[in-house]
Amino acid sequence: MLIGFHSTGYAQGQKDSLFYFNTIKVKGIYKSFEEFRTNAPSIPLSDRIVITYENEESLYQKDVPIAKLNCDSIMPCEKKTPIWGFCDGTSVYISRETKFDKNITYDKVVYLGRYMYYQYIIKSSASTSSTGPGSSTGGYTMGGARSKTVVDKAIDINTGETFELSNNKIIKVLKDDKVLSAEFAKHKHKEKVQVQYLIKYAEKHKEQIKKSYR
């Protein structure tokens, strides 16, 4: 499921306004969540930084969009530089590491609203049986010599808190919306609709997005 970014005309063209409300997404590498939130990456994406886009294979043909950066010769990209992610001018990709490394994989944000939603793949050498969306992780597992589990993750756009989706987390997100809480409670297989209800809530409660960080 890929869901496009939503934006309004608020503060159009202002580099220091919130990323969510800004129709101009500044290209660059973010050292922190705050840089992303304020649409102010501290490392520019120059022509010397090459972005490689890929789709990581997963179960049920659920290919997960990822990217990699090749900027070995750029001083700001040296090892131990803090890294949160980057924007290519259209999409946002989140780093799986907190310090820069040439081998880092970046996961594409596929929904942006009150909560951000993305997926990533956990690889394991352990042999497991194939499971569906109802697995204990809430993801999808490929059996075999190298198992791959697709994990649904979200970020609170007000605080930067990152969490894996689970029934308990969605119940917590929905707790101040009685209608959505009641709807979610009726589902027998809640793990199959976690993403749906996260996005329903995020779309319905855009007014909760704060203009100041934390």
Backbone torsions as a table, in degrees:
resi	resn	phi	psi	omega
1	MET	NA	117.7	175.5
2	LEU	-113.6	125.8	-176.8
3	ILE	-122.7	126.9	-173.7
4	GLY	-68.7	161.4	176.2
5	PHE	-72.3	144.8	177.1
6	HIS	-110.5	140.7	177.7
7	SER	-148.2	165.8	177.7
8	THR	-126.4	-178.6	179.8
9	GLY	-82.8	3.7	-177.1
10	TYR	-58.8	127.2	173.8
11	ALA	53.4	37.8	-177.1
12	GLN	-57.3	129.9	175.4
13	GLY	84.4	-4.4	180.0
14	GLN	-87.5	119.3	-176.0
15	LYS	-63.3	-32.7	-173.4
16	ASP	-94.1	10.6	176.9
17	SER	-87.5	168.6	-177.4
18	LEU	-60.9	139.3	179.8
19	PHE	-56.4	-44.1	-175.1
20	TYR	-58.1	-42.6	-174.6
21	PHE	-86.9	-8.9	-172.7
22	ASN	-93.6	126.9	179.4
23	THR	-76.8	-16.7	176.5
24	ILE	-102.7	111.8	-180.0
25	LYS	-94.5	116.8	-175.9
26	VAL	-74.6	125.8	178.0
27	LYS	-70.3	140.2	176.2
28	GLY	157.0	176.3	-179.7
29	ILE	-102.3	131.2	179.5
30	TYR	-93.7	131.1	172.9
31	LYS	-85.7	-18.8	-176.3
32	SER	-149.6	165.1	175.5
33	PHE	-62.0	-36.9	-178.9
34	GLU	-62.5	-38.6	176.9
35	GLU	-62.1	-41.1	176.4
36	PHE	-62.3	-49.2	-173.0
37	ARG	-61.6	-33.9	-178.5
38	THR	-95.4	9.2	176.1
39	ASN	59.2	39.4	-174.4
40	ALA	-135.8	68.6	178.1
41	PRO	-63.4	138.4	-175.2
42	SER	-87.8	-14.5	178.0
43	ILE	-115.8	114.0	-179.1
44	PRO	-65.2	150.6	173.1
45	LEU	-90.3	94.6	-179.2
46	SER	-87.3	174.3	179.0
47	ASP	-65.4	-17.9	-179.0
48	ARG	-82.3	-8.8	177.6
49	ILE	-100.8	115.8	-176.6
50	VAL	-98.4	126.9	177.3
51	ILE	-100.9	128.6	175.9
52	THR	-110.9	123.1	179.8
53	TYR	-100.7	136.8	-179.5
54	GLU	-141.2	170.1	169.8
55	ASN	-123.3	116.7	-179.2
56	GLU	-80.2	127.1	-175.5
57	GLU	-68.1	139.4	177.8
58	SER	-148.2	-178.8	-175.1
59	LEU	-70.3	154.6	177.1
60	TYR	58.6	28.3	-178.5
61	GLN	57.9	27.7	176.8
62	LYS	-86.4	69.9	179.7
63	ASP	-64.3	132.9	-177.4
64	VAL	-101.7	122.1	-179.0
65	PRO	-71.3	129.0	178.8
66	ILE	-135.0	173.9	176.4
67	ALA	-149.3	160.9	175.4
68	LYS	-136.1	150.1	179.8
69	LEU	-112.3	133.7	173.5
70	ASN	-113.6	100.0	179.9
71	CYS	-141.7	44.6	-177.3
72	ASP	-57.6	-33.1	-174.0
73	SER	-89.0	0.5	-178.1
74	ILE	-95.3	122.3	-174.9
75	MET	-54.5	-44.5	-178.4
76	PRO	-62.7	-17.2	-177.8
77	CYS	-94.3	14.1	179.6
78	GLU	-66.3	159.5	-178.7
79	LYS	-58.0	150.9	179.9
80	LYS	78.1	-2.5	172.9
81	THR	-69.0	129.7	177.9
82	PRO	-57.9	141.5	-179.1
83	ILE	-141.2	134.1	174.4
84	TRP	-115.9	-37.6	-178.5
85	GLY	167.5	-163.0	178.2
86	PHE	-155.3	164.3	175.9
87	CYS	-125.7	132.6	179.1
88	ASP	-94.9	11.9	-178.9
89	GLY	101.6	-15.0	179.2
90	THR	-128.7	-51.0	-175.9
91	SER	-116.9	159.9	177.6
92	VAL	-111.0	137.3	177.9
93	TYR	-123.4	133.1	-175.3
94	ILE	-103.7	132.9	-179.4
95	SER	-73.3	144.0	175.4
96	ARG	-84.6	-6.8	-179.7
97	GLU	-123.1	164.6	179.2
98	THR	-98.9	-13.7	177.4
99	LYS	-123.3	145.5	-175.4
100	PHE	-67.3	141.5	173.7
101	ASP	-155.4	146.4	-176.1
102	LYS	-66.1	-18.7	-177.6
103	ASN	-95.8	6.9	-178.3
104	ILE	-65.6	140.0	171.5
105	THR	-101.4	138.7	179.9
106	TYR	-114.1	131.5	-177.5
107	ASP	-98.4	135.4	-176.2
108	LYS	-78.1	130.6	172.7
109	VAL	-74.4	121.7	-176.6
110	VAL	-103.7	-8.6	172.3
111	TYR	-146.9	138.4	178.5
112	LEU	-132.4	122.5	178.9
113	GLY	-165.9	-140.5	175.8
114	ARG	-56.7	-34.7	170.8
115	TYR	-123.9	147.9	173.1
116	MET	-96.3	143.9	-179.3
117	TYR	-128.0	136.0	175.4
118	TYR	-153.8	171.5	178.9
119	GLN	-126.3	153.7	169.6
120	TYR	-145.8	163.8	-176.0
121	ILE	-110.9	128.5	173.6
122	ILE	-97.4	126.7	178.7
123	LYS	-103.5	141.2	179.7
124	SER	-140.7	146.3	178.2
125	SER	-84.3	-9.3	-179.4
126	ALA	-72.7	142.3	178.2
127	SER	-85.1	128.0	-179.5
128	THR	-134.9	165.5	175.4
129	SER	-85.2	149.9	179.0
130	SER	-67.6	135.6	178.0
131	THR	-129.8	161.8	179.7
132	GLY	-97.2	-161.3	-177.4
133	PRO	-61.4	-14.5	-177.7
134	GLY	-88.2	12.8	179.8
135	SER	-65.1	162.7	-174.4
136	SER	-62.4	-24.3	179.3
137	THR	-84.2	-9.6	-176.1
138	GLY	80.0	7.8	-177.6
139	GLY	-114.6	-153.2	-177.6
140	TYR	-129.0	132.4	-176.0
141	THR	-116.0	136.4	173.4
142	MET	-100.9	125.9	179.0
143	GLY	-79.1	160.9	177.9
144	GLY	131.5	-172.2	-176.8
145	ALA	-61.2	-37.6	175.0
146	ARG	-123.0	107.6	-178.1
147	SER	-81.4	148.8	178.0
148	LYS	-130.4	120.7	178.9
149	THR	-112.7	124.5	177.0
150	VAL	-86.7	123.2	-177.2
151	VAL	-113.1	131.6	175.3
152	ASP	-86.8	127.4	-179.5
153	LYS	-128.9	158.5	178.9
154	ALA	-140.3	156.8	176.3
155	ILE	-129.0	130.9	174.1
156	ASP	-72.6	116.2	-174.4
157	ILE	-70.2	-15.2	177.7
158	ASN	-85.2	-31.6	-173.0
159	THR	-118.6	-20.2	-175.8
160	GLY	85.4	1.7	178.9
161	GLU	-63.7	130.3	177.8
162	THR	-107.4	136.6	179.4
163	PHE	-149.6	152.2	173.8
164	GLU	-81.8	142.3	179.5
165	LEU	-71.5	137.1	175.9
166	SER	-151.5	166.5	178.8
167	ASN	-59.3	-43.2	-178.9
168	ASN	-64.8	-38.8	179.4
169	LYS	-66.3	-41.9	-180.0
170	ILE	-67.0	-39.4	176.1
171	ILE	-58.5	-41.2	179.3
172	LYS	-66.2	-42.3	178.7
173	VAL	-61.5	-40.6	-173.9
174	LEU	-85.1	-4.4	-167.1
175	LYS	-57.7	-28.7	-179.5
176	ASP	-93.7	8.3	176.2
177	ASP	-121.6	99.4	-173.9
178	LYS	-63.5	-35.5	-178.3
179	VAL	-66.3	-52.2	-179.4
180	LEU	-67.1	-35.5	177.4
181	SER	-61.3	-43.3	-179.7
182	ALA	-66.9	-40.5	178.4
183	GLU	-62.2	-47.0	-178.3
184	PHE	-63.5	-38.3	-178.7
185	ALA	-63.1	-25.8	-177.1
186	LYS	-78.2	-18.7	-176.9
187	HIS	-73.7	129.3	178.6
188	LYS	-74.0	-34.8	-179.6
189	HIS	-113.6	74.1	-173.6
190	LYS	-61.3	-30.8	-177.8
191	GLU	-62.8	-20.0	-179.2
192	LYS	-83.7	-13.8	-176.7
193	VAL	-121.5	14.3	-179.3
194	GLN	-59.3	-48.6	-179.4
195	VAL	-63.5	-43.0	-179.6
196	GLN	-56.5	-44.0	-176.8
197	TYR	-79.9	-29.2	173.0
198	LEU	-60.1	-45.8	-177.9
199	ILE	-72.2	-37.7	175.2
200	LYS	-56.3	-46.1	-179.6
201	TYR	-65.8	-45.3	-177.9
202	ALA	-61.3	-37.6	178.5
203	GLU	-70.4	-38.0	-175.3
204	LYS	-75.6	-26.0	-172.0
205	HIS	-121.1	44.7	177.9
206	LYS	-62.6	-25.5	-178.6
207	GLU	-65.1	-14.3	179.7
208	GLN	-78.7	-10.9	-178.6
209	ILE	-68.4	118.7	-175.9
210	LYS	-83.0	147.7	-179.8
211	LYS	-86.2	-11.7	176.7
212	SER	-118.6	147.3	-176.7
213	TYR	-74.5	130.1	-179.1
214	ARG	58.9	NA	NA
